[in-house]
Amino acid sequence: MKALKELLINLFNFVGLAWWVEIATDSPRCTYYFGPFLTQQEAEIATQGYMEDLQHEGAQGITSSVKRCKPNNLTVYDELEDLVGRRSSPIFSGQM
């Protein structure tokens, strides 16, 4: 039975129908994905534990949602995107 459930989870995840917990934090500015889960209810039940773990690690401004998706990365560091974004302006932007 457990093997069948794992097979279904993998199949659902492959086609983007698995459920994932998405948790965003303000400090550090990150988005975390936990899953995959076969049902929305299983993901919702697991959410509190993930949030508590992040609180114990010192994360602040924690929000969560449960959604069907297929994340490319399990952790997205938004702070790095901010730094890269600041450096991406052209050197000669004022000369046109």
Summary of the structure (lengths in Angstrom):
residues: 96
radius of gyration: 17.7
end to end distance: 66.1
largest distance: 66.4
contacts: 231
relative contact order: 0.20
helix: 42%
strand: 27%
